[in-house]
Amino acid sequence: LARIAGYAAGFEPTLTRRPRECTGIAETMHRALTLSGHAAGDVGLVMTSAHGTALDHVELAALRNVFAEGWAPLLCAPKAAWGEAFGADGALSLALATTLLSERGTLADGITFDLAGAALPGRRAQPILERAQLALVHALCYSGPTVALVLAHEE
């Protein structure tokens, strides 16, 4: 259904203090993209990992950094749909990204967002999903570890 095209792990040391930054998170996402051989503009779907909210401002800032080239992928916040899954969130996000890339299911309202953090209704998000061939899956622990992988749709 899909293959992992690139993977990177990193650390965001500022998450335990104020002000928080997104340097480590963005660098991890950039490394995953580089290792996959794809540019940020190739990604159509991003599975976010924000804790407690649909899109945490630190993760959203990292995504804006990574996708600064003008292309805006569809951001999907699984925790908005199923709540906090703690350690299972990364595996569940990978499974959901694989399913969305391969089956192109109908998106519900309230789980997809744009790079400004605004909710996208399912009807507006669906055409973006239909074109997606790559997904970026991001998982972040608020003690600092972060991982990102690029998932490629297989025909």
MDTraj code that builds the backbone (N, CA, C; nanometers):
import mdtraj as md
import numpy as np

residues = "LEU ALA ARG ILE ALA GLY TYR ALA ALA GLY PHE GLU PRO THR LEU THR ARG ARG PRO ARG GLU CYS THR GLY ILE ALA GLU THR MET HIS ARG ALA LEU THR LEU SER GLY HIS ALA ALA GLY ASP VAL GLY LEU VAL MET THR SER ALA HIS GLY THR ALA LEU ASP HIS VAL GLU LEU ALA ALA LEU ARG ASN VAL PHE ALA GLU GLY TRP ALA PRO LEU LEU CYS ALA PRO LYS ALA ALA TRP GLY GLU ALA PHE GLY ALA ASP GLY ALA LEU SER LEU ALA LEU ALA THR THR LEU LEU SER GLU ARG GLY THR LEU ALA ASP GLY ILE THR PHE ASP LEU ALA GLY ALA ALA LEU PRO GLY ARG ARG ALA GLN PRO ILE LEU GLU ARG ALA GLN LEU ALA LEU VAL HIS ALA LEU CYS TYR SER GLY PRO THR VAL ALA LEU VAL LEU ALA HIS GLU GLU".split()
xyz = np.array([
    [0.0809, -0.1207, 0.0000],
    [0.0000, 0.0000, 0.0000],
    [0.0847, 0.1262, 0.0000],
    [0.1963, 0.1212, 0.0740],
    [0.2846, 0.2376, 0.0836],
    [0.4218, 0.1899, 0.1288],
    [0.5209, 0.2755, 0.1090],
    [0.6555, 0.2425, 0.1574],
    [0.7138, 0.3646, 0.2259],
    [0.7998, 0.3389, 0.3236],
    [0.8677, 0.4480, 0.3919],
    [0.9851, 0.4891, 0.3048],
    [0.9801, 0.6113, 0.2548],
    [1.0825, 0.6607, 0.1621],
    [1.1966, 0.7314, 0.2347],
    [1.1730, 0.7791, 0.3546],
    [1.2757, 0.8486, 0.4311],
    [1.2327, 0.8633, 0.5752],
    [1.3301, 0.8623, 0.6662],
    [1.3016, 0.8685, 0.8088],
    [1.4118, 0.9474, 0.8786],
    [1.3749, 1.0246, 0.9783],
    [1.4749, 1.0958, 1.0587],
    [1.4231, 1.1103, 1.2014],
    [1.5153, 1.1114, 1.2949],
    [1.4836, 1.1341, 1.4357],
    [1.5659, 1.2528, 1.4840],
    [1.5124, 1.3257, 1.5784],
    [1.5832, 1.4419, 1.6301],
    [1.5351, 1.4780, 1.7689],
    [1.5698, 1.5984, 1.8096],
    [1.5355, 1.6442, 1.9440],
    [1.5107, 1.7941, 1.9407],
    [1.4058, 1.8362, 2.0081],
    [1.3744, 1.9779, 2.0213],
    [1.3950, 2.0169, 2.1676],
    [1.5111, 2.0760, 2.2004],
    [1.5422, 2.1046, 2.3406],
    [1.4617, 2.2172, 2.4028],
    [1.3938, 2.2978, 2.3230],
    [1.3258, 2.4152, 2.3790],
    [1.1861, 2.3839, 2.4318],
    [1.1379, 2.2624, 2.4136],
    [1.0008, 2.2314, 2.4538],
    [0.9805, 2.2362, 2.6044],
    [1.0880, 2.2269, 2.6803],
    [1.0760, 2.2293, 2.8258],
    [1.0978, 2.3682, 2.8848],
    [1.1109, 2.4691, 2.8017],
    [1.1294, 2.6050, 2.8528],
    [1.0553, 2.7063, 2.7655],
    [1.0507, 2.8261, 2.8097],
    [0.9868, 2.9330, 2.7328],
    [1.0934, 3.0339, 2.6957],
    [1.0954, 3.0951, 2.5830],
    [1.0042, 3.0660, 2.4736],
    [1.0439, 2.9371, 2.4014],
    [0.9454, 2.8703, 2.3482],
    [0.9676, 2.7481, 2.2721],
    [1.0005, 2.7834, 2.1280],
    [1.0816, 2.6994, 2.0661],
    [1.1172, 2.7177, 1.9256],
    [1.0822, 2.5909, 1.8497],
    [1.1104, 2.5892, 1.7213],
    [1.0780, 2.4717, 1.6409],
    [1.1966, 2.4221, 1.5595],
    [1.3165, 2.4684, 1.5914],
    [1.4346, 2.4380, 1.5109],
    [1.4594, 2.2887, 1.4970],
    [1.4608, 2.2157, 1.6089],
    [1.4874, 2.0718, 1.6041],
    [1.3798, 1.9955, 1.5294],
    [1.2556, 2.0369, 1.5469],
    [1.1436, 1.9713, 1.4782],
    [1.1559, 1.9928, 1.3277],
    [1.1757, 2.1173, 1.2855],
    [1.1876, 2.1479, 1.1426],
    [1.3081, 2.0781, 1.0812],
    [1.4218, 2.0757, 1.1512],
    [1.5411, 2.0087, 1.0983],
    [1.5165, 1.8590, 1.0795],
    [1.4435, 1.7976, 1.1719],
    [1.4113, 1.6556, 1.1593],
    [1.3241, 1.6309, 1.0368],
    [1.2246, 1.7146, 1.0151],
    [1.1383, 1.7009, 0.8972],
    [1.2186, 1.7201, 0.7689],
    [1.3063, 1.8212, 0.7673],
    [1.3903, 1.8456, 0.6486],
    [1.4803, 1.7253, 0.6199],
    [1.5400, 1.6654, 0.7246],
    [1.6267, 1.5482, 0.7038],
    [1.5489, 1.4304, 0.6474],
    [1.4282, 1.4064, 0.6972],
    [1.3456, 1.2969, 0.6446],
    [1.3162, 1.3182, 0.4964],
    [1.2838, 1.4423, 0.4600],
    [1.2576, 1.4729, 0.3190],
    [1.3829, 1.4532, 0.2344],
    [1.4964, 1.5015, 0.2822],
    [1.6220, 1.4865, 0.2088],
    [1.6552, 1.3395, 0.1877],
    [1.6435, 1.2592, 0.2931],
    [1.6737, 1.1162, 0.2827],
    [1.5763, 1.0433, 0.1907],
    [1.4558, 1.0953, 0.1767],
    [1.3571, 1.0333, 0.0875],
    [1.3822, 1.0682, -0.0583],
    [1.4606, 1.1733, -0.0821],
    [1.4831, 1.2194, -0.2190],
    [1.3713, 1.3069, -0.2720],
    [1.2843, 1.3528, -0.1836],
    [1.1710, 1.4361, -0.2238],
    [1.1822, 1.5751, -0.1638],
    [1.1234, 1.6711, -0.2331],
    [1.1157, 1.8083, -0.1834],
    [0.9870, 1.8256, -0.1034],
    [0.9830, 1.9272, -0.0202],
    [0.8632, 1.9554, 0.0592],
    [0.7405, 1.9723, -0.0302],
    [0.7581, 2.0311, -0.1457],
    [0.6470, 2.0539, -0.2383],
    [0.5864, 1.9269, -0.2950],
    [0.6523, 1.8128, -0.2746],
    [0.5981, 1.6849, -0.3212],
    [0.4977, 1.6253, -0.2229],
    [0.4965, 1.6753, -0.0993],
    [0.4120, 1.6195, 0.0065],
    [0.2709, 1.6762, -0.0051],
    [0.1724, 1.5883, -0.0050],
    [0.0332, 1.6317, -0.0137],
    [-0.0436, 1.6191, 0.1162],
    [0.0079, 1.5371, 0.2092],
    [-0.0611, 1.5087, 0.3340],
    [0.0393, 1.5068, 0.4483],
    [0.0067, 1.5724, 0.5582],
    [0.0917, 1.5701, 0.6776],
    [0.0077, 1.5221, 0.7943],
    [0.0572, 1.4190, 0.8620],
    [-0.0064, 1.3714, 0.9844],
    [0.0647, 1.4409, 1.1000],
    [-0.0084, 1.5237, 1.1732],
    [0.0518, 1.6002, 1.2819],
    [0.0422, 1.5231, 1.4133],
    [0.1148, 1.5713, 1.5122],
    [0.1273, 1.4990, 1.6376],
    [0.0938, 1.5813, 1.7593],
    [0.0477, 1.7030, 1.7436],
    [0.0313, 1.7958, 1.8558],
    [-0.0446, 1.7334, 1.9721],
    [0.0048, 1.7585, 2.0906],
    [-0.0556, 1.7037, 2.2124],
    [-0.1622, 1.7965, 2.2668],
    [-0.2779, 1.7428, 2.2936],
    [-0.3810, 1.8183, 2.3636],
    [-0.4636, 1.9108, 2.2765],
    [-0.4098, 1.9558, 2.1672],
    [-0.4836, 2.0438, 2.0760],
    [-0.4707, 1.9878, 1.9358],
    [-0.5539, 2.0359, 1.8487],
    [-0.5482, 1.9868, 1.7108],
    [-0.4124, 2.0157, 1.6470],
    [-0.3622, 2.1341, 1.6616],
    [-0.2301, 2.1703, 1.6085],
    [-0.1604, 2.2617, 1.7084],
    [-0.0598, 2.2114, 1.7730],
    [0.0184, 2.2911, 1.8665],
    [0.0951, 2.3985, 1.7898],
    [0.1108, 2.5168, 1.8497],
    [0.1757, 2.6285, 1.7783],
    [0.3218, 2.5995, 1.7443],
    [0.3929, 2.5184, 1.8223],
    [0.5335, 2.4874, 1.7919],
    [0.5427, 2.3965, 1.6691],
    [0.4594, 2.2934, 1.6655],
    [0.4596, 2.2043, 1.5496],
    [0.4131, 2.2787, 1.4240],
    [0.3138, 2.3630, 1.4385],
    [0.2650, 2.4407, 1.3244],
    [0.3736, 2.5342, 1.2714],
    [0.4513, 2.5958, 1.3600],
    [0.5627, 2.6812, 1.3162],
    [0.6663, 2.5997, 1.2400],
    [0.6948, 2.4778, 1.2852],
    [0.7898, 2.3911, 1.2143],
    [0.7366, 2.3568, 1.0758],
    [0.6087, 2.3267, 1.0661],
    [0.5493, 2.2938, 0.9363],
    [0.5533, 2.4136, 0.8418],
    [0.5298, 2.5327, 0.8944],
    [0.5405, 2.6533, 0.8100],
    [0.6833, 2.6713, 0.7605],
    [0.7810, 2.6395, 0.8440],
    [0.9220, 2.6472, 0.8057],
    [0.9514, 2.5494, 0.6930],
    [0.9056, 2.4270, 0.7071],
    [0.9337, 2.3218, 0.6083],
    [0.8630, 2.3493, 0.4764],
    [0.7405, 2.3959, 0.4827],
    [0.6612, 2.4169, 0.3614],
    [0.6551, 2.5639, 0.3214],
    [0.7649, 2.6353, 0.3397],
    [0.7720, 2.7785, 0.3100],
    [0.7745, 2.8084, 0.1609],
    [0.7865, 2.7083, 0.0774],
    [0.8001, 2.7283, -0.0676],
    [0.6701, 2.7695, -0.1356],
    [0.5608, 2.7772, -0.0616],
    [0.4357, 2.8202, -0.1228],
    [0.3351, 2.7077, -0.1376],
    [0.3768, 2.5818, -0.1368],
    [0.2830, 2.4704, -0.1447],
    [0.2292, 2.4433, -0.0052],
    [0.1006, 2.4264, 0.0066],
    [0.0381, 2.3996, 0.1354],
    [-0.0248, 2.2605, 0.1342],
    [0.0385, 2.1639, 0.1993],
    [-0.0213, 2.0308, 0.2056],
    [-0.1415, 2.0299, 0.2997],
    [-0.2159, 1.9236, 0.2947],
    [-0.3278, 1.9028, 0.3843],
    [-0.2727, 1.8536, 0.5179],
    [-0.3058, 1.9225, 0.6270],
    [-0.2632, 1.8806, 0.7595],
    [-0.3769, 1.8028, 0.8246],
    [-0.3456, 1.6842, 0.8719],
    [-0.4452, 1.6004, 0.9376],
    [-0.4033, 1.5825, 1.0828],
    [-0.4922, 1.6137, 1.1742],
    [-0.4653, 1.6029, 1.3176],
    [-0.5449, 1.4851, 1.3736],
    [-0.4873, 1.3647, 1.3723],
    [-0.5615, 1.2479, 1.4190],
    [-0.6142, 1.2625, 1.5615],
    [-0.5411, 1.3340, 1.6470],
    [-0.5865, 1.3483, 1.7854],
    [-0.7178, 1.4264, 1.7942],
    [-0.7473, 1.5055, 1.6926],
    [-0.8751, 1.5755, 1.6901],
    [-0.9891, 1.4764, 1.6696],
    [-0.9591, 1.3610, 1.6080],
    [-1.0615, 1.2608, 1.5819],
    [-1.0688, 1.1558, 1.6921],
    [-0.9533, 1.1041, 1.7355],
    [-0.9566, 0.9937, 1.8321],
    [-0.9052, 1.0296, 1.9698],
    [-0.8628, 1.1527, 1.9917],
    [-0.8134, 1.1942, 2.1223],
    [-0.6690, 1.1534, 2.1435],
    [-0.6198, 1.1704, 2.2630],
    [-0.4807, 1.1408, 2.2966],
    [-0.4584, 0.9899, 2.2987],
    [-0.3639, 0.9418, 2.2202],
    [-0.3311, 0.7989, 2.2146],
    [-0.1936, 0.7718, 2.2743],
    [-0.1285, 0.8760, 2.3251],
    [0.0025, 0.8665, 2.3896],
    [0.1017, 0.7933, 2.2982],
    [0.1670, 0.6867, 2.3456],
    [0.2711, 0.6189, 2.2692],
    [0.2230, 0.5541, 2.1409],
    [0.0938, 0.5292, 2.1289],
    [0.0403, 0.4656, 2.0081],
    [0.0161, 0.5654, 1.8956],
    [0.0282, 0.6951, 1.9248],
    [-0.0067, 0.7957, 1.8243],
    [0.0737, 0.7826, 1.6955],
    [0.2043, 0.7597, 1.7052],
    [0.2861, 0.7483, 1.5843],
    [0.2437, 0.6324, 1.4960],
    [0.2212, 0.5151, 1.5571],
    [0.1797, 0.3972, 1.4801],
    [0.0403, 0.4172, 1.4204],
    [-0.0506, 0.4764, 1.4976],
    [-0.1852, 0.5023, 1.4463],
    [-0.1815, 0.6039, 1.3321],
    [-0.0976, 0.7059, 1.3443],
    [-0.0848, 0.8056, 1.2371],
    [-0.0280, 0.7431, 1.1103],
    [0.0694, 0.6540, 1.1248],
    [0.1256, 0.5836, 1.0094],
    [0.0184, 0.4983, 0.9419],
    [-0.0606, 0.4258, 1.0209],
    [-0.1678, 0.3435, 0.9647],
    [-0.2731, 0.4295, 0.8951],
    [-0.3097, 0.5419, 0.9563],
    [-0.4091, 0.6295, 0.8955],
    [-0.3561, 0.6924, 0.7672],
    [-0.2304, 0.7365, 0.7664],
    [-0.1719, 0.7944, 0.6448],
    [-0.1690, 0.6913, 0.5327],
    [-0.1314, 0.5680, 0.5647],
    [-0.1291, 0.4614, 0.4641],
    [-0.2686, 0.4401, 0.4067],
    [-0.3685, 0.4364, 0.4926],
    [-0.5064, 0.4163, 0.4486],
    [-0.5542, 0.5333, 0.3640],
    [-0.5265, 0.6558, 0.4072],
    [-0.5720, 0.7727, 0.3317],
    [-0.5060, 0.7808, 0.1947],
    [-0.3770, 0.7464, 0.1859],
    [-0.3087, 0.7503, 0.0560],
    [-0.3575, 0.6400, -0.0373],
    [-0.3921, 0.5252, 0.0173],
    [-0.4286, 0.4130, -0.0696],
    [-0.5775, 0.4050, -0.0997],
    [-0.6620, 0.4398, -0.0033],
    [-0.8060, 0.4234, -0.0237],
    [-0.8802, 0.5534, -0.0484],
    [-0.8173, 0.6668, -0.0203],
    [-0.8775, 0.7995, -0.0443],
    [-1.0163, 0.8112, 0.0159],
    [-1.0312, 0.7658, 0.1399],
    [-1.1602, 0.7723, 0.2077],
    [-1.2111, 0.9142, 0.2206],
    [-1.3355, 0.9263, 0.2577],
    [-1.3990, 1.0564, 0.2751],
    [-1.3546, 1.1169, 0.4076],
    [-1.3088, 1.2404, 0.4033],
    [-1.2601, 1.3093, 0.5221],
    [-1.3739, 1.3758, 0.5978],
    [-1.3750, 1.3569, 0.7278],
    [-1.4745, 1.4205, 0.8134],
    [-1.4338, 1.5650, 0.8411],
    [-1.5295, 1.6465, 0.8744],
    [-1.5014, 1.7833, 0.9177],
    [-1.4291, 1.7779, 1.0520],
    [-1.3366, 1.8731, 1.0753],
    [-1.2746, 1.8888, 1.2046],
    [-1.1436, 1.8164, 1.2273],
    [-1.0948, 1.7419, 1.1269],
    [-0.9669, 1.6734, 1.1476],
    [-0.8573, 1.7231, 1.0533],
    [-0.8911, 1.8083, 0.9583],
    [-0.7919, 1.8606, 0.8653],
    [-0.7811, 2.0118, 0.8791],
    [-0.6580, 2.0604, 0.8513],
    [-0.6255, 2.2011, 0.8734],
    [-0.5350, 2.2517, 0.7627],
    [-0.5245, 2.3840, 0.7524],
    [-0.4285, 2.4441, 0.6606],
    [-0.3068, 2.4905, 0.7403],
    [-0.2072, 2.5465, 0.6721],
    [-0.0841, 2.5890, 0.7389],
    [-0.1024, 2.7081, 0.8335],
    [-0.2165, 2.7730, 0.8271],
    [-0.2465, 2.8799, 0.9224],
    [-0.3092, 2.8228, 1.0493],
    [-0.3387, 2.6916, 1.0464],
    [-0.4018, 2.6276, 1.1609],
    [-0.5533, 2.6325, 1.1574],
    [-0.6096, 2.6853, 1.0483],
    [-0.7549, 2.6942, 1.0353],
    [-0.8123, 2.5601, 0.9905],
    [-0.9236, 2.5224, 1.0510],
    [-0.9900, 2.3971, 1.0151],
    [-1.0393, 2.4038, 0.8710],
    [-1.0237, 2.2916, 0.8004],
    [-1.0751, 2.2791, 0.6641],
    [-1.1928, 2.1825, 0.6649],
    [-1.3053, 2.2219, 0.6089],
    [-1.4157, 2.1266, 0.5977],
    [-1.3728, 2.0099, 0.5079],
    [-1.4292, 1.8940, 0.5326],
    [-1.3956, 1.7763, 0.4538],
    [-1.4079, 1.7976, 0.3039],
    [-1.5088, 1.8708, 0.2606],
    [-1.5295, 1.8932, 0.1165],
    [-1.4170, 1.9753, 0.0533],
    [-1.3533, 2.0642, 0.1322],
    [-1.2398, 2.1424, 0.0804],
    [-1.1099, 2.0632, 0.0881],
    [-1.1004, 1.9738, 0.1859],
    [-0.9795, 1.8940, 0.2043],
    [-0.9716, 1.7775, 0.1061],
    [-1.0844, 1.7242, 0.0672],
    [-1.0889, 1.6034, -0.0157],
    [-1.0103, 1.6157, -0.1470],
    [-1.0235, 1.7258, -0.2228],
    [-0.9464, 1.7362, -0.3479],
    [-0.7949, 1.7358, -0.3251],
    [-0.7491, 1.7906, -0.2137],
    [-0.6056, 1.7890, -0.1831],
    [-0.5618, 1.6457, -0.1558],
    [-0.6418, 1.5722, -0.0781],
    [-0.6110, 1.4317, -0.0508],
    [-0.6085, 1.3497, -0.1789],
    [-0.7001, 1.3746, -0.2688],
    [-0.7083, 1.2971, -0.3940],
    [-0.5793, 1.3071, -0.4757],
    [-0.5101, 1.4207, -0.4673],
    [-0.3854, 1.4407, -0.5446],
    [-0.2615, 1.3919, -0.4703],
    [-0.2724, 1.3648, -0.3417],
    [-0.1553, 1.3325, -0.2590],
    [-0.0919, 1.1988, -0.2983],
    [0.0391, 1.2014, -0.3161],
    [0.1167, 1.0794, -0.3407],
    [0.2168, 1.0535, -0.2292],
    [0.2472, 1.1575, -0.1516],
    [0.3405, 1.1467, -0.0392],
    [0.2768, 1.2033, 0.0868],
    [0.3092, 1.1391, 0.1992],
    [0.2664, 1.1901, 0.3287],
    [0.3888, 1.2070, 0.4178],
    [0.3873, 1.3086, 0.4995],
    [0.4879, 1.3277, 0.6036],
    [0.4186, 1.2958, 0.7352],
    [0.4703, 1.1962, 0.8071],
    [0.4136, 1.1569, 0.9355],
    [0.5088, 1.2066, 1.0433],
    [0.4555, 1.2860, 1.1351],
    [0.5385, 1.3457, 1.2398],
    [0.4886, 1.3027, 1.3766],
    [0.5813, 1.2637, 1.4622],
    [0.5478, 1.2301, 1.6010],
    [0.6428, 1.3067, 1.6923],
    [0.5877, 1.3646, 1.7966],
    [0.6638, 1.4501, 1.8874],
    [0.6263, 1.4177, 2.0307],
    [0.7270, 1.3973, 2.1129],
    [0.7054, 1.3810, 2.2565],
    [0.7411, 1.5142, 2.3210],
    [0.6591, 1.5618, 2.4110],
    [0.6840, 1.6952, 2.4645],
    [0.7974, 1.7037, 2.5648],
    [0.8757, 1.5949, 2.5763],
    [1.0030, 1.6070, 2.6469],
    [1.1143, 1.6331, 2.5457],
    [1.0810, 1.6351, 2.4148],
    [1.1755, 1.6776, 2.3133],
    [1.2010, 1.5847, 2.1954],
    [1.1974, 1.4512, 2.2105],
    [1.2237, 1.3651, 2.0952],
    [1.1202, 1.3852, 1.9849],
    [1.1663, 1.3834, 1.8623],
    [1.0793, 1.4015, 1.7476],
    [1.1236, 1.3082, 1.6354],
    [1.0281, 1.2528, 1.5639],
    [1.0578, 1.1685, 1.4486],
    [0.9683, 1.2115, 1.3324],
    [1.0191, 1.1936, 1.2129],
    [0.9420, 1.2236, 1.0925],
    [0.9753, 1.1184, 0.9876],
    [0.8736, 1.0761, 0.9153],
    [0.8992, 0.9855, 0.8041],
    [0.8163, 1.0266, 0.6854],
    [0.8694, 0.9964, 0.5681],
    [0.8001, 1.0247, 0.4436],
    [0.7451, 0.8933, 0.3919],
    [0.6164, 0.8920, 0.3686],
    [0.5459, 0.7729, 0.3243],
    [0.5037, 0.7933, 0.1788],
    [0.5420, 0.6996, 0.0923],
    [0.5099, 0.7104, -0.0496],
    [0.3990, 0.6114, -0.0863],
    [0.2991, 0.6581, -0.1586],
    [0.1898, 0.5737, -0.2049],
    [0.2427, 0.4771, -0.3094],
    [0.2051, 0.3512, -0.2972],
    [0.2429, 0.2487, -0.3940],
    [0.1199, 0.2086, -0.4726],
    [0.1340, 0.1969, -0.6018],
    [0.0218, 0.1516, -0.6869],
    [0.0130, 0.0016, -0.6858],
])
top = md.Topology()
chain = top.add_chain()
for i, resn in enumerate(residues, 1):
    res = top.add_residue(resn, chain, resSeq=i)
    for name in ("N", "CA", "C"):
        top.add_atom(name, md.element.get_by_symbol(name[0]), res)
traj = md.Trajectory(xyz[None], top)
